Amino acid sequence: MSNGYENLAIDSPAPGVTRITLNRPERLNAITHGLVSELHDALSAVDADHDARAIVLTGAGRGFCAGLDLTGYGTVPGTEEHGGPQRGMAVQQEIAELVHHMRDVRQPIIAAINGAAAGGGFAMACAADIRYCAENAKFGTAFVRLGISGCDIGVSWMLPRLIGASRAWELLLTGRVIDAAEADRIGLVSAVVPDDDLMDTCLGVAAEIAANSPFGVWMTKEVMWSNLEIGSLRAGIDLENRTQIMSSLTEDSKEAMASFLERRQVKWSNR
């Protein structure tokens, strides 16, 4: 995978783990076309890398992501001659598609939330599969305070599913900022850790995920997100049943069972 990005830093801090760092620290990693375009590219590259088993998403410097860069997002290529509404819609869709993209990559994404996660940064945090935050983290939907709808970038769908509708509606309507302690109390994050321990904590969780079956983790991510959208228990169980039988027929499943009986470490082959 190429690391030739202007707005991201990408590395592999542990076997099977890819770290994507939003790298505009001078702007608290605020969102521009360049950052979003590179993040789409990076997600596609990691998804295609079968050695990558988990992703840690974080921000450089003092913040995770402060949301849209109010000094200018930029223009989506190919829309330069379009009208204002058309250009605005292209920007909106380019940013919002990050949520789908994060959901679609096979590797689980762990958000390591350092500092502010506001607006679009809050949406990216919600779109991650797992969230840990530092004690200095702050969260805000922010949109309604900018004179636009509080429902943006998938937050009005994701947030009530993460913390419940009543709490979500209050945050969306007020746009108020919450601290790490409240984020933990309402279940937005899995845990709050000391600032200096955040990355080690997230890398530890990533290592636990990477120790599991590649196909099993992929199918778990796919089914758990799909079951947020399925309309009945019966349909959800039907999906689980088919996925379990399919997974049980893999060579990795047979290897895992044999290693358990033989009391040895499993050797995954992704077959």
Long-range contacts (C-beta under 8 A, 24 or more apart in sequence): 1-42, 1-45, 1-46, 1-49, 2-45, 5-38, 5-41, 5-42, 6-34, 6-38, 7-32, 7-34, 7-35, 7-38, 7-39, 8-35, 8-38, 8-39, 8-42, 9-60, 10-42, 12-52, 13-56, 13-203, 14-203, 14-206, 14-207, 14-210, 15-210, 16-51, 16-52, 16-53, 16-54, 16-206, 16-207, 16-210, 17-52, 17-53, 17-54, 17-55, 17-56, 17-203, 17-206, 17-207, 17-210, 18-46, 18-49, 18-52, 18-54, 18-55, 18-56, 18-107, 19-55, 19-56, 19-57, 19-58, 20-46, 20-55, 20-56, 20-57, 20-58, 21-58, 21-59, 21-60, 22-57, 22-58, 22-59, 22-60, 22-64, 22-65, 23-60, 24-60, 25-59, 25-60, 25-61, 25-62, 25-63, 26-61, 27-66, 27-69, 27-71, 28-59, 28-61, 28-62, 28-63, 28-65, 28-66, 28-115, 28-116, 29-59, 29-60, 29-61, 29-63, 29-64, 29-65, 29-66, 29-121, 30-65, 30-66, 30-67, 30-68, 30-69, 30-70, 31-65, 31-67, 31-68, 31-69, 31-73, 31-95, 31-119, 31-120, 31-121, 32-69, 32-72, 32-73, 32-74, 33-73, 33-74, 33-75, 33-76, 33-91, 33-94, 34-74, 36-94, 36-95, 36-98, 37-94, 39-98, 40-94, 40-97, 40-98, 40-101, 43-98, 43-101, 43-102, 43-105, 44-101, 46-105, 46-107, 47-104, 47-105, 47-106, 47-107, 50-214, 50-270, 52-107, 53-107, 53-206, 53-209, 53-210, 53-214, 53-217, 54-107, 54-108, 54-109, 54-110, 54-205, 54-206, 54-207, 54-209, 54-210, 54-217, 55-105, 55-107, 55-108, 55-109, 55-110, 55-206, 56-109, 56-110, 56-112, 56-199, 56-202, 56-203, 56-206, 57-109, 57-110, 57-111, 57-112, 57-124, 57-128, 58-111, 58-112, 58-113, 58-114, 58-198, 58-199, 58-202, 59-113, 59-114, 59-115, 59-121, 61-115, 62-114, 62-115, 62-116, 63-114, 63-115, 63-116, 63-117, 63-121, 64-111, 64-112, 64-113, 64-114, 64-115, 64-116, 64-117, 64-121, 64-124, 64-125, 64-137, 65-116, 65-117, 65-118, 65-120, 65-121, 65-124, 66-116, 66-118, 66-119, 66-121, 67-118, 67-119, 67-120, 67-121, 67-122, 67-142, 68-95, 68-119, 68-120, 95-120, 95-153, 96-152, 96-153, 96-154, 98-123, 98-124, 98-127, 98-153, 99-123, 99-124, 99-127, 99-153, 99-154, 99-158, 102-127, 102-128, 103-127, 103-225, 106-217, 106-218, 106-221, 106-222, 107-217, 107-218, 107-221, 108-209, 108-217, 108-221, 110-202, 110-205, 110-206, 110-209, 112-198, 112-199, 112-201, 112-202, 113-137, 113-139, 113-189, 113-198, 114-195, 114-198, 116-140, 118-142, 118-177, 119-143, 119-146, 119-152, 119-153, 120-152, 120-153, 122-155, 123-152, 123-153, 123-154, 123-155, 123-158, 126-154, 126-155, 126-158, 126-159, 126-162, 127-154, 127-158, 129-221, 130-190, 130-205, 131-188, 131-189, 131-190, 132-189, 132-190, 132-191, 132-192, 132-193, 132-198, 132-201, 132-202, 132-205, 133-180, 133-183, 133-184, 133-189, 133-192, 133-193, 133-198, 134-180, 134-192, 134-193, 134-194, 134-195, 134-198, 135-180, 135-192, 135-193, 135-194, 135-195, 136-180, 136-195, 137-179, 137-180, 137-183, 137-189, 137-192, 138-177, 138-178, 138-179, 138-180, 139-177, 139-178, 139-179, 139-183, 139-188, 140-175, 140-176, 140-177, 140-178, 141-171, 141-172, 141-175, 142-175, 143-172, 143-175, 144-172, 144-173, 144-174, 144-175, 145-175, 150-175, 161-228, 162-187, 162-188, 163-187, 163-188, 213-247, 213-250, 213-252, 213-253, 213-256, 213-268, 214-252, 214-268, 214-270, 215-247, 215-250, 215-252, 215-270, 216-247, 216-252, 216-253, 219-243, 219-246, 219-247
